[in-house]
Structures are given as C-alpha cells and as structure tokens.
Amino acid sequence: MEALIKADKPNAAIMYIILLCFAAMGIFNAQVLSIFRRGREIGTLMALGMTRTRVVGLFTLEGGLNAFLAAIMTVILFGPLLWYFGNNGIWLGVDYSDGAMGIIVEKYLIPVYSVGLVVTTTIVVSIIVLIVSYMPSRRIARMKPTDALRGKVTV
C-alpha cells in the first residue's frame, strides 16, 4: 500500500497545482472586480494628491490583509474540521475492502496532510493574493484622475 501511495505522489502534486490555479483565478477575479468597481475612489485619492505608488500600495496592502484574515478564519473555522477528518476519516458509504469490485478501498478515507503542507499552501495562496492585488491596482493607478472620477475605467 505504501508503494501505491508513493507512486501516486506526482499525480497528487499535479492535482495540487491545478487546484491552486483555480484558486488563483477565483481570487484574481474577485480582486479585479473589487478594484475596478472602486475606480472613482481611486480617482478621488489621486485627485487629492495621493501618488500612484501609494494607491497601488494601499490596494496591495488591502489584499494582503484580506489574505491574512482569511488564513486566520480558515484556521478557526476549518481547523477543527480538518483535525476531525484526519483522526476519524471520511465515511465512503460502501465497503469495498473485500475486493469484490476489483479494487480494495476501505470504508473510511483518511486524509493525510501535514502542518508543513497547510503552512505552505497558506503562504502560496497569500503570495498569489498579493500578486493579484498588485496587478489590477497598478493598472488602474495609471489612469488620469479625471477619467477615474468620471467612471471611465477601462481594462
């Protein structure tokens, strides 16, 4: 069984990367929508004298704080759930342990995740949030304040 698990590690890594890409797309979409909906606010800040660098920094900081708060809420809300399933497993509903279906699968699927995996995932997702917060805010900060105040936010 250990050999099967070891042989499946590359597939698990590919699935991990695919899921991170999906998460990055969702985060990017939310950040872009948030920043472009606030074009007038950005125009007001620039019209009041805030430099483009500070506007970009402000919205990147906001994205970073969102990532930090999301990480804390994940630990608080889903930490106990992860601990429970890690100790008790997820009941699959059917017992294939006798091999009658040609495969041997236990009644319970026990997920294996280490503290390192959870911390690494949190750091990677936080970096993704910072990057996708920086990119659209940099683009919108290049606009003229008058265009942003008029609501002429173009992609």
C-alpha positions as CSV (number, residue, x, y, z in Angstrom):
1,M,0.0,0.0,0.0
2,E,2.9,2.4,0.8
3,A,4.3,1.8,-2.6
4,L,1.0,2.7,-4.3
5,I,0.8,5.9,-2.2
6,K,4.4,6.8,-3.1
7,A,3.8,6.1,-6.8
8,D,0.7,8.4,-6.8
9,K,2.6,11.4,-5.3
10,P,3.3,13.0,-8.7
11,N,-0.4,12.8,-9.5
12,A,-1.2,14.4,-6.2
13,A,1.3,17.2,-6.9
14,I,-0.4,17.9,-10.3
15,M,-3.8,18.0,-8.7
16,Y,-2.5,20.4,-6.0
17,I,-1.1,22.7,-8.7
18,I,-4.4,22.6,-10.7
19,L,-6.4,23.4,-7.6
20,L,-4.0,26.3,-6.7
21,C,-4.5,27.6,-10.3
22,F,-8.3,27.5,-9.8
23,A,-8.0,29.3,-6.5
24,A,-5.7,31.9,-8.1
25,M,-8.3,32.6,-10.9
26,G,-11.1,33.0,-8.4
27,I,-9.0,35.3,-6.2
28,F,-7.9,37.3,-9.3
29,N,-11.5,37.7,-10.5
30,A,-12.6,38.9,-7.0
31,Q,-9.7,41.4,-6.7
32,V,-10.1,42.8,-10.2
33,L,-13.8,43.3,-9.7
34,S,-13.2,45.0,-6.3
35,I,-10.6,47.3,-7.7
36,F,-12.3,48.3,-10.9
37,R,-15.6,48.9,-9.1
38,R,-13.8,51.4,-6.9
39,G,-12.3,53.4,-9.8
40,R,-14.0,56.6,-8.6
41,E,-12.5,56.1,-5.1
42,I,-9.1,55.7,-6.7
43,G,-9.6,58.8,-8.8
44,T,-10.6,60.7,-5.7
45,L,-7.5,59.6,-3.9
46,M,-5.3,60.6,-6.8
47,A,-7.1,63.9,-7.2
48,L,-6.5,64.7,-3.5
49,G,-2.7,64.2,-4.1
50,M,-2.0,60.5,-3.4
51,T,0.7,59.3,-5.6
52,R,0.2,56.3,-7.9
53,T,2.7,54.3,-5.9
54,R,0.8,54.9,-2.7
55,V,-2.5,54.0,-4.4
56,V,-1.0,50.7,-5.6
57,G,0.5,50.1,-2.2
58,L,-2.8,50.8,-0.4
59,F,-4.8,48.3,-2.5
60,T,-2.0,45.7,-2.3
61,L,-2.0,46.1,1.4
62,E,-5.7,45.7,1.5
63,G,-5.4,42.4,-0.5
64,G,-2.6,41.2,1.9
65,L,-4.8,42.0,4.9
66,N,-7.7,40.1,3.3
67,A,-5.3,37.1,2.8
68,F,-4.2,37.3,6.5
69,L,-7.8,37.5,7.8
70,A,-8.8,34.6,5.5
71,A,-6.0,32.5,6.8
72,I,-7.0,33.2,10.4
73,M,-10.6,32.5,9.7
74,T,-9.7,29.2,8.0
75,V,-7.7,28.0,11.0
76,I,-10.6,29.0,13.3
77,L,-13.5,27.6,11.3
78,F,-11.9,24.7,9.4
79,G,-9.1,23.7,11.7
80,P,-11.3,21.6,13.9
81,L,-13.0,20.0,10.8
82,L,-9.6,19.1,9.3
83,W,-8.5,17.6,12.7
84,Y,-11.7,15.6,12.9
85,F,-11.4,14.1,9.4
86,G,-7.7,13.5,9.9
87,N,-8.4,11.4,13.0
88,N,-11.7,9.7,12.1
89,G,-11.7,9.7,8.3
90,I,-14.5,10.3,5.8
91,W,-17.0,7.6,5.5
92,L,-17.5,6.5,1.9
93,G,-20.8,4.7,2.4
94,V,-19.8,1.4,0.8
95,D,-17.4,-1.2,1.9
96,Y,-15.0,-2.4,-0.9
97,S,-12.4,-3.9,1.4
98,D,-13.2,-7.4,0.2
99,G,-12.1,-6.6,-3.3
100,A,-15.4,-7.7,-4.9
101,M,-15.4,-4.7,-7.3
102,G,-11.8,-5.4,-8.4
103,I,-10.4,-2.7,-6.2
104,I,-9.7,-2.6,-2.5
105,V,-10.9,0.5,-0.7
106,E,-11.6,0.8,3.0
107,K,-14.9,2.2,4.4
108,Y,-13.2,5.3,5.5
109,L,-11.0,7.7,3.5
110,I,-8.4,9.2,5.9
111,P,-6.8,12.3,4.5
112,V,-3.2,12.9,5.2
113,Y,-1.9,16.4,5.4
114,S,0.9,17.7,7.4
115,V,1.4,21.0,9.1
116,G,4.0,21.8,6.5
117,L,1.5,21.3,3.7
118,V,-1.0,23.5,5.3
119,V,1.5,26.3,6.1
120,T,3.0,26.0,2.6
121,T,-0.5,26.3,1.0
122,T,-1.3,29.3,3.2
123,I,1.9,31.1,2.2
124,V,1.5,30.3,-1.5
125,V,-2.2,31.5,-1.5
126,S,-1.1,34.7,0.4
127,I,1.6,35.4,-2.2
128,I,-1.0,34.8,-5.0
129,V,-3.3,37.3,-3.3
130,L,-0.6,39.9,-3.1
131,I,0.3,39.5,-6.7
132,V,-3.3,39.6,-8.0
133,S,-3.9,42.7,-5.7
134,Y,-0.9,44.4,-7.2
135,M,-1.6,43.8,-10.9
136,P,-5.0,45.5,-11.3
137,S,-4.3,48.3,-8.9
138,R,-1.2,49.2,-10.8
139,R,-3.1,49.3,-14.0
140,I,-5.9,51.5,-12.7
141,A,-3.5,53.8,-10.9
142,R,-2.1,54.7,-14.3
143,M,-5.3,56.3,-15.3
144,K,-5.9,60.1,-15.2
145,P,-7.7,61.1,-12.0
146,T,-10.4,62.9,-14.1
147,D,-11.2,59.7,-16.1
148,A,-11.4,57.7,-12.9
149,L,-13.7,60.2,-11.3
150,R,-16.0,60.2,-14.3
151,G,-16.2,56.4,-14.1
152,K,-14.3,55.8,-17.3
153,V,-12.5,52.8,-16.0
154,T,-11.2,50.7,-18.9
155,V,-9.5,47.4,-18.8
